[in-house]
């Protein structure tokens, strides 16, 4: 199966893309829409028949299922270095004038990014596409994925058709 991905900066453009994709013969089960949270997705679900995966919810669900822990000796633990070393393996930083152990903030940010990427990969995106989409969604963009089904030649034509819809509807980026 082949997929085309369009990244949109607002809900109106994403809705237009979904509607045009359906007009081109894509069924709701062949479309995925991903946004950061309900504020970024509510209108899309109410104006289309496509479910929106909210990455904040998926990330939290995956973290709960995996125990939500990052081991101190994992690569993510290197985040302590972002603060001011107080002792081996411990740092201190500030956020909005409030002091925090820097490792906690860095580990949380790294975990959230890794969890979001993992959630995108679980939805079928490849490694590089998951990274690009994770970054876009983190910045508030909306991702529309069109999955092409059929034989190899048909997949390519359907992917090209989806990419044309993404161009017509003003996708900020097409993958």
N, C-alpha and C positions, 0 to 999 in steps of 0.2 A: 504494500500500500504506500502511496506517495502522498505527501501533504504540502500544502502551500500555507504560509503564515503571513498575515498582515498585522502591523502594529499601528494602532490609532491613538490619537491624542484626546479624543472625546467620544462620548456615548453616541451622539447623533451620527457621526461618521461610521462607527461600528455597527449601528443599527442599519444604516443604509447598505453597508457591505453584506450583512446577513440577509437582508431582503433581496438584494441583487443575486447573491449566491443561490438562494432558494429559487429565484426566477430562472437561473441557469441550470436548474435540475438537481442541485445539492439538497439532500434531505437533512432534516434537523439532526438525525443521528450521525451525520457525516460532518457536522459543524461543532466546533468547540469555541467557546468564548471564555477568556480568562481575564480577571481584573483583580485589583488589590483587595478590595473590600466591598461591602454592600453599597456604600455611597458611590462607588465607581461602576456599579453594575445594575442597580435597581431598575433604572429605566429600560435597560436592554431586555431584561426578563419580562417586563410588563408589555413591551411593544413587539416582541418576537416570540416564537415558540421554541427558542433555544435556551437551554440552561446555562447559566454563567457560573464557572468555578471561581470561587473567591479564594485567592491564594493565601490570605491570612488565616482563613479557617482551615484550609488543607494543611498548611504548615503546622498549625497548632495540633491538628488531629494526628499528623505523622509524629510530632514530638511526643505527644501523649502515648502513642503506641510504642515508641522506641524508648520511653523512659525519660526523654528530654534532657539527658545528661551528656556533657562533653567531658571526656576523661582528661585529667590534668596533664597526661603525657601525650595527648593528641596534638596534631599540628595546629589546631585551633587555639590551643593553650598558649601559643606564642604571642597572643594578643596582649599579654600583660606588659609587654615591652612598650606599648603605646603610652604608658603612664610614667610616673616617676618611680624608679626602683626604690623600695624601702627595705626589702630583704630579698633573698634569692627566690625568684618565682612570684613575687608580689609587687604590684605597682600601685600608683595612686594617680588619679586624674580628676578632672572636674567636668561637670555638665551643668550648664545654666548656673554656675557659681556654687554648685553643691559638690562636695568631695565624694568620690566613689572609688572603690578599688577598681583600677583601670581594667583589670582582667575580666571583671564581671561585665562591663560594658562591651569590651572587645569580643569576649566569648559569645555574648548574646547576639551581637551583630553578625559574627561569623556563622553561628548556628542558624540564625534566621535565614541568611543567604543560602547556606547549604541545604537547609530544610526546604526552602522555596524551590531551589533548583531540583532537589529530589522529587518534590511534588510534581513539578513540570515534567520530569523524566517519567514519572509514574503515569502521567496522562498521555505518554507516547512521544514526547519530543526527544530528539537526540541531544547529546551532550552540549554541542555548540549552540544549537537553537535554544536549549533550556537556559543557557547563560545569558544570551541576548534578551530573551523574553523576561527572565527574572529581573534583569536590570531595568528594562522598560516598564514592567509592572510596578517595580519599586518606586519608579518616578511618577507613577499615576497613569501610565498608558494602558490601553486595552488591547488584548491580543485576540485575533480571530484566526482560527485554524480550519482549513477546508481539507478534508481527507478524500482523496480520489480512490475509487474502487474499480476493479475490472482488470483486463489484461494489461500488459506492460505498455502497449501503444496507447490504449485508452487512458491509462493513468497519466501519461505525459500530456495528453490533450486536455484532460480535466484539470490538471495542475496549471497548465498555461491559461485555461479559462478563468480559474480562480485568481491567478496573478493579475489578469487583465481587469477583473472586478476590483481587486485591491488598488490598482492604479487609478481606475475611474472614480473610486470613492475616496481618494486622497490619503491612502495609507502613508504614514510617515516613514515606514520601512517595510520591505517585503523580503521574506526569507524563503 
